[in-house]
Amino acid sequence: MKDFLDPRNAEGMPKQADALFATDFLLTAKNGVRNCAFALTEATTPEARAILRRQLTEALELHREATQLMLDK
């Protein structure tokens, strides 16, 4: 197994790290969408539903932007 902390073996690691971070961020954004949607189904007051709808919209936009960034890269 190569030690990627050794500069001789680290070639290509920045791209792999970028892909890992982007994928993790995208999965976190997806989880946020899911959590907001679930919370919206459980909300009992119109005020709570309005707040959660706004948060869901923002979470969806964040997920869309992260997806587009990954596709562009």
Helices and strands as residue ranges (DSSP letters): G 7-9, H 13-42, H 46-72
